[in-house]
Amino acid sequence: MATIVLHKDKLNSVGGAINSIVTASNNLNSQLCSLKTTLQSVNFNTCNLQETINNIRTSTKTETEKIKDLSKLIKKVDEFVSGALKIGSQLASDMILYKMTGY
């Protein structure tokens, strides 16, 4: 459970960083490069956010479309974190039950 909480904290900061970029939206490509560097602390085996940000940054879409893609990414990250926490909580409950009952 501690690992899930640790990763949750890292991913929660990603949503805030992306949201800051979306609201500022000046020099988007530069800000996306900075965000990509920030994401180096997130385990890419779980979720390769660096590659996702790079794909958005290098796409030929308009800035408005890129911002929409970033908003979608925030939603997906939030859903991932919620799902992981739900699984972690259920696992912790199951482990306690197993210790108490042996089942």
Summary of the structure (lengths in Angstrom):
residues: 103
radius of gyration: 17.0
end to end distance: 19.8
largest distance: 58.3
contacts: 263
relative contact order: 0.15
helix: 83%
strand: 0%
